[in-house]
Amino acid sequence: MEEKVRALLDDVRPALQADGGDVELVEITDDGIVRVALTGACGNCPMSQMTLKLGIEKYLKQKLPEIVEVVAV
């Protein structure tokens, strides 16, 4: 599953990088929680939670239903 998540993050990465940010996979827990680190401009952006939940999490859960939640660490 880690390879699939990494590939999906690569799909959303260009949009983040266009705004000076990025996302890194930290870990995937056994209970389906994906932990990521938002870096660059995304790390301190006031809209980062919206990007995380309505962008990254929605996309990952759509492609991999076994994902329960995506959280930033």
Secondary structure by P-SEA (a helix, b strand, c coil): caaaaaaaaaaaaaaaaaaccccccccccccbbbbbbbccccccccaaaaaaaccaaaaaaaacccccccccc
